Amino acid sequence: MFNFCSKQFKPIIECHQLQLDGFSATNLLQDFMDNNGFMIETFQRPPIDIILYLPFNIDIKRICIGNTIGNHRSTHIDINVNRDQVDNNSSWLINKTCPYNINKRQLVFHRIANIFNENEQIRRIEITEHSSKDEDTLDNNLTFKCKFLSNLYLNNCSKIKLSIKRTFRCSTAVLKYLEIWGTLSLSISIDILNEIKKLMPEEKNTQVNKTDQKNSQSSISTTPEVPREFIDPLTCNLMTVPVILPSGIIIDRSTLEKCINEDRLWARTPKDPFTQKPFTSVTQPVVAQQLKTRIDTFLTNNSNCSSLKNIPRLLDASKPCREPDISLFPFSKSSPSTNGLLKRRRDNYDTLHETSKLKLDDPATTNNFHEPRVKQSGVLYRNDISDYCDKNVRKPNELESISDLIPDVYEGGAKIWECSHDLTLFIDDNYERWIENGYRTVLEVGCGHALPAIQLIKHNFDVDLQDFNREVLEQITLNNVKKAVNEKYSYNNRLFFGDWTDLLEFIPSKHYDIIITSETIYSITSYKKLIDLFDHTLTYNGVIYVAAKVHYFGVEGNINLFKDFVLKTKRFDVAVEKTIDANVKRQLLRITRQTSTSVEY
């Protein structure tokens, strides 16, 4: 390992606050015996930022800091790193003009250490990788040893920022010395590596060429790239129990507990840390079960990685998330399902489609946090579900808008989308023709409020419904359908819930004469699942109607991509049945089996 905070490697160190003469930040690059240290002007108050720029990328192994000069001592130091790649154009070992351009763009830093110690005897702070010790320790009453907050950002670092947040008894911010120990990153180009060799004594060239590169290879290969969605946006650490806030943002449950405990400390109502809107009986955080499963799978697959092996993989792991001492929410709530759901404000289509009251399971206030999850897919029957929806009619102002959709968690079923109105009007104009053609059985895919399906139920079609979320079916769809059913309607509607691929074992094959769906093609990744579902359920002479926007903003899908995908499957033909001119153009597609695959009854 080498100390890269040294003039030998030509780093650049900067501090934009005024410094005492003879105590500038560049002193931290000198040898300890020749180093006066760094000291800020007495009228400058924290925070004080010091940024070290390196002409190549390194893997950090240990950081040593001298936090005391005379009676002046820095007691709270925050360390962050930037992992931008340094190439031949941006390294001043090769391009001599680079040092003049390094500060002309905004940098993104990740926190790796947060040191707070007011012990008057401490003269040295050592930060190392995760060890077997669980707590910070003192060594010989002079050295304070602690661990990095996370090893996820220690590889391929090019810039290190030290922020002095607090000093002892309002003294001046100081640093006696700074040592950044580590190895060369494997991502270093050959040209930069050759320049580094020129900076080293000859006897160390072999170590630079072999030992450091070998260590870097091991370090990078054993530390996998963590997906961005696994990182807590507030702490920048890997989440163990992700929680969806009412604002739609996902943070770790331990982070949420800290925010709520801080609110309790100041006698404030617990609230969303991003929108500052208080939690209510309707807007509450809920565990992102799908994301939690993905994180556990990621940790299990990389269990041999030293930086990830101490992170709990299950809710009942050796270091589970701490339950708060008091209930996070003072109100009581009940739910017909153990699988929580985000809520969404919606407009009433008419009195028939009044929205029933949604309630959530909040793992912070219930005891089913360690219980197994309910089945992810299945089928319900209208007559077999008790009519609990009418007992809790919600006032219009009780709902707040949270999020249109969260992939694989909540697919927007609680909102009435524009294309469902288009499909409903189209049904009013064409249902008589369908009856003449002998069409009887109908399936609405991604039904939500089921407005199109209800129009067909009124005309005695045998309609089954499907939605991703079981809660939507039980608390919204079912309520609307029961209001539409009359005494002459005897068909016991089936309600399928779950992912389209999982439903192939529940939905009858080649059973439905008509399949209708609206606003379900916004994600390219779901196209194959949807086409497979169509192929499995549609009769040979059946027809499919898909209502959708021509363009979807914020997601990758659109109607042209979907039409191309359908044609490439060589199973269906697709044509535009109707176009609706609006601010965002909408279309109604008619999909039928190709002639070679259809047969006459």
N, C-alpha and C positions, 0 to 999 in steps of 0.2 A: 504494500500500500504506500501511497505517497500523500504528502500534504500539499494539496493543490492551491492553497491560499499562500502562495509564495511567489516572489518575483521571478524565480527560476522558470515558471510556466507562463509568464507574461499575462496574468489576469488583469482586469481593470476593476477597481473598486471605487464606488462613488457614494457620497452622502450630500444631499442638497441643502442641509441645514448648516448654519455657520459653526465652524470649529475653532477651538483655541489654537493659537500659533504653536507649531511644534507638536500638535496632537491631532493631526488630520487622519482621515480614514486610511490613507496610503501607508501609514505606519503599520497597519495590520498585516501587510505583505512582507515585512522585514523579519529577520531572525529575532528570537525572543530577547537576546542579550542587547540588541541594537534598537529595540522597539520601545518608544516612549508611550505607546498606546494611543487610543482614540478617546477624545474628550470634547464634548460639545460646549458651546458658549453657555455661561451660567443662566442667561435669560431665555434660552431655548428650552421648551418643555416637551415632554413626550407627547405623541409617539415620534421616535427618531428612526428613520429608515436608512439602512446601509445595504447596497446591492453589489454583489460580486459577480462580474461577468467573466466567463471562461471562454477561451478560444477553441474549445473542443468539449465534447460531452463526457461525463464521468458517472460512475456508480458510487454513491456515497455509502461509506461503511461506518464512519464515526466522526463526530464533530466535538471539538474541545473549545471552550470559551473561558477566558479570564475576565470575570465580571467586576473586578475591583481594582481601583487605583487610589491609594491612600484611603481617605474617608469617604470617597465616592463609590457607590455601588449600584449596579443595575440589577433589579430584582425580578423583573418580568420581561422575558425575551421570547418573541414569536419568530419561528424560522419557517420560511416558505421557499419552494423551489419552482423553477420553470424548466420545462422539458422540451423546448423547441430544439429541433435538430440543427447543429452547426455543420454546414457544408463548406466546400472550398471557397465559395463566394462570400460567406459570412464569417469566416475565420480570419482574424488579422495576422495569424501566423503565415498565411498565404496572400491574402488580399490586404494590403497595408492601409487601405482607405476605410475599412470596416469600423474601426473604433470611433469614427466621427458620426456614425449612423445608428449606433446600437440603441439610442434612447428615443428614436423618432417614431416609435409605434407602441401601442399599448401591449403590455405583457400580462399573461395569465399565470398566476402562481397557485401552488397547492401546498397546504400546510403539512409539515412533517414533524414539527415539535412545538411545544408550548411550555416554557419553563417559568415557574413561579416559586421563588424561594427567598425568604427574608432572613435567613440565618446569618448573623453577623460574622460567623467564623468561615463561611464559604469563600474560597478564593478561586475555585476552578469548577467548571460545569462540564461533564462528559455525557454525550448523548450517543447511544449505541443502538444496534438492531435489537429486536425482541429477544429476550433471554428467558431463562426459567424463573427469574424473580418476578414477583407480582407487584412490587411496590418500589418506589424510588428510595434510594439508600444514600447514606453518608459514608464516605471512606476517609478514615483518619481525621474526621472533623474538619477537613479542608476541601474535599472534593464532593460535589453533589452529582451522583450518577442517576441518569434516567434513560428512558427508552423512547424511540421514535413513536409517534402516534400511530403511524402506519408505514409498512414497508412498500406500499404500492407505488409510491412516487420517488423512490430512492434511486432508480435506474435511469440512465440517459439524461442526467441533469446538466444544464448549461448555465443556469443563473441561480444564485442563492441570495435571498433577501432576509436580513435580520431586522426585526422591528423591536426597538426598546420601548416597551409600553409603560414601564413604571420604574422609579428609582427609590432607593432607601431614604426615607425621611426627607423627601424633596431635594435630594442631592443632585449633582450633575450626572447626566447619562454618560457612561464610560464603558470601554472595553480595553482590557490590557493586551489581549492577543486573540487571534482567531485561527483555528486549525480545521481544515476540511480534509479529512482522510478518506481515501477511496481508491478505486481502480479505474483504468481507462474503459470506456464503453466500447462494446463490440461494433457499434454503428460508426465509429470513426473511420474516415476514408484513409486510403493508403497514403495519399499526399500529406494529409495532416499528421499521420503517424510518423512519417519520415521527418517532418519538421520537429515533432516532439523528441525524436531520438537525438536531434542536433542539440537540444536544450539539456540533455542528460549527460552525465559523465559516461565514458565508454564502458566502464565496468557494469553500469546499470542498463545498458542498451538491451542486453539479452533478457533481463527481467521485464523491461517494457514490452519487448516483442513477444515473449512467451507467457510469462507468469500473469501479467496484467490482462492480456487478451484471453487467456484460459479462464481466469476468474470472471471476466466480463461475460464470456460465453456461458459459463455456468449460471451466473446471476440472472442474465436475461432469459435463458432458456427455462429456468425454474420459476420465473415470475411471469405468469400469463397476463395478457392485456385484459383489464377488467372492463366489461361493457359499461358505457356511460350511464345507462339507466339503472345500474346497480349502485351508483355513487349518490350519497346524500348531498343535495345541493347546498345545505347549510354548513356541514362539517367537512365535506369532501372525503368522507370515509365510506368504506363499503357498508351497506345497510345489512342488518341481520333480520329485522322484522319491518319491512316497508309498510307504511301507512299512507292511504290516500286521504288528503285533506279536502275539505269542501271546495277549495279553490281548484282542485284537480291536480295539484302538485303532490309528489310522493316524497316523503322524508322517512327517516328511521324512527321507530317508535321511541327509542331512548331520547332522541332529539326532541320529539314532541313532549315527552314527559318533562324534560328540562324547561321547555317553554311554558308549560302549564304550571309547573311548580314555581317558576318565577312570577307568573301572574298571580298565583295564590299568595306568594310572599308579600306582594303589594296590594292585596285585597282586590284584584281585578278579576273579571269574569274570564274563564279560559276562552281563547280565541285562536283563529287561524293566524299563524305568524306572518303570513304573506299578505293577506287582505285585511287583517285586523278586525274581521267580523266575528263576533262571539259565536261559539257553538250553541246550537239550539236542539230541540227534540227532533228536528228535521234535518239539520245540517250538522253532521257529526263525522269524524274521521273513521275510516274502516280499513282493516288490514287488506293489502293487495295480495291475495292468496296466490294468484297466478305468478306474479313476480317473485313472491317468496319461494315458490317451488323452483323457479328458474335459478334463483340465487343459491338455494341448497344444492341443486344439481351441479352448478358451477363449482361450489366449494368442495363437493364430494369428488368431482373429476380431477380437481387440483389439490387433493389432500396432501400430496407429497411436497408441496411448495412451502418453504419455511415461513414465508410472509402471510400465508393463509391458514396454516394448520391450527392456530389458536383461536380462530373465529368460530363461534357456535354455528352448527349446521341445522339444529332443530330447536323448536321452542322450549324443549325440556333439556337442553344441552347443559354442560357443566357450568356455563355462565349465562343463564337466561336473562332476558330483559327484565329489569326490576319493575315490579308492579308499584304504582304510586301509592303513597300512604293513605290517600283519601280518594274518594270517587271523583273522576274527572268531570262528571256531569251530574248535577243535582236532581235531574228529573228522571222519572222512571219511564220505561218503554218496553213494549213487547213486540214480537215479530212472528209471523206464521212460518218463517223459514230461518234456518241457521246459517244461511249464506247471505252476507250483507250486500247492499246495493247502494250506489250513489243515487241521488234524487235529482229531478230536473223539473224546472218550471215549464208549463205548457199552456197554450191557449185552448179554450173549450171550443170544440167543433159545433156542438149544440148541447142541449140539456141531456141528450142521450149519452153523450160521451164525457160526462163528468169524471174527473180524475179522483180515484180513490186514494186514501192516505197511505203514503209510503213510510215505512219505519225501517230502521237499520239495526243490525247487530253490531254493537260497538265492543270489540274485544277488551277495551280498557275498563269496561264496567260490567261485563258478564263473566260467568265462570266457565264458559265453553271454549276458552282460548286454547286449551290443550286437547279438546275433543276432536275426533276425526271429522273431516269435512263431509257434507252430504254428497250424494251422488251428483256428478256433473251433468249427466244427460238422462233423459227418460221421457215418460209420457204421463199426462194427467187426463182425467175425464171430467167434463163439465158437471155432471150430476153427482160426482163423487167428492166434490170439494164444497165444504161448508161456506155459506154466504156471509163471511166475516167482513167483506169489504165495505158494506153499507153501514156498518156500526161505527166507523171512524171517518166520517166524511170530513175532509180537510177544508179549512177556510182558504180562500184564494191567496191571501197574503202570507200563508205559512211557508210556502216554498220559495227557495232562492235558487237562481241559476248557478249551477256548479260546473258541469262539463258536458259537452255534446256526446263525447264517447271516450272511453279508455280501452284500447285494444285488449282483447282476451279477458277483460274484467267487466266492462259495461259497454254495450254496443248501441246505446242511444234509444232504447225502446220506450223510455218514459217521455219522449218528446214527439209531438205531431209534426212530421216533416212535410214539406210542400208537395212532394210527389205523391203522397198518399191521397191528397185531395184530387190530384189529376187522375189517379187510378179510380177513385170513387166515382167521379163524373163520367169516366169512360165506361164503367160498369153500368151506370144508369142508362146509357145509350145503347148498350149491346147485350144486356142479359136476355132479352127476348129471343134474339138470334141464337144464343147459346142453348136455350131451352129447345128451340126447334131442331138444332143439330144433335140433340140427345145428350148434351153435356150435363152431368149431375154432380160429380165429386170435385171438390176444390181444395187446394192447399195454399194458404198464404204463408210465405216464407219471410221471416223478420217482421212479424205482424205488429208488434208494439201495441198501439191503441186499436188496431184491427178495424179501421174505418171501412176499407174496401170489403173486407170479409163480412162485415155487418150488413152491408147492402145486399150481398148475396144470400145471407141468412134470412133476410126479410122476404126473399123470393123462393125460400124453401130449398136452396142448394144444400148439399151435405158438405159442410165446410170444416176442415181441420186447420189448426193454426200452429205456427212455430216461431219461437224467439230464443235468443241466446240465453237470456236470464230468466230463471224460473220465477223470480220475484215479480217481473213485469207481467208474466202470464197470470199469476195468482192475484195480484193487487190492482192491475189496470185492465188487461185484456178480458179476464173473466168477468169483471164488473160490467164492462161495456156489453159483452155478449149476452149476459143474463138479462140485461134491460131490453135487448133487441128480440129475444126469443118470445114467441107467442105460443098460445095453447096448442095450435096445430103443428108446431114444429117439434118433432119427436126425436130427431137425431141427437145423439149424445156426443157433442163435439170433443175431439181429441186435441190436446194441447201438448206439443212436443217442445222440450227445452234442451239446450246444450249446443255443442259445436256440430256443424253440418256433417263432418266426417263421422262422428260418434253416433249420429242419429240414423245412419243407414240400417242399423240392426233393429230400430224401433218403427220406422216409417214403412208402411207396406209398399211392396215393389209393384210398379206399373199399375198404380191404382187411381191416379188423379187425372181427370179429363182436362182440368184447367189448373195452372199454377200461376199465382200472382205474387209480385214482390215489388217493393219500392225502397229506394235509397239503400240498397245492399251491395252496390258494386264500387264503393269508394276505396276499397283496398285491393291492390293487385294480388296480394298473397292469398286472398280468399276465392279467386276466380275458379281455380280447379276444384275446390271443395263444392262450390255452388253448382258448377256444371255436372259434377258427379251426382249431386243430389237431384238435379233435374233428370238426368238419365235414369236414375234408380226409380223415381216416383212417377214419372209421366207415362200415360198410356201411349200406345204407338201412334194414335191419331190425335193426341192431345195438343194443347197449345199453351204457351207460356207468355205472360205479359210482364215486362220489366219496365218500371217507371224510374227514371233517374235524371240527374242534372248532366248537362253536357260536360261541365268541368266542375271538379271538386277542389276547393282551395285548402291548402294545408295538408292534404293527403295526396298519394301518388296516383290514385285511380281516376279514370274518366270514361265516358260512354264509348268513345272511339276505340280505346284500348280493349274494352270489354267485347265489342263487336268483333274485333280482330281475333281475340282469343277464342271466341265461340266458333268462328269459321275454321280456325286452325285445328280444332278438335275433330273436325270432319264428322261430327255427330248431329249437328243442328244447322239449320238455316236461320238467318236473322234479317229482319226488315224493320224500317222505321214506320210505325203505325200512326204516330201523331207527334207533332212538334208544338210546344208551348213557348211563345215568345214572351220573355220577361227579362228583368235585369240580368238574371242568370238563366240562360236558355235551358229548357227541359224537354225530354223526349220520352215517348212510350214505344218500346220495342216489342215486336211480335216474333217469338221464337218457336219453330216447329222442327220436328225430326226431319232429317234429310230423306229424300224419296226412297233411297235404297234401304233405309232402316224402318220406314213406316209400312204398315200393312192395312188392308181393308178389313173391317169387321164382317 
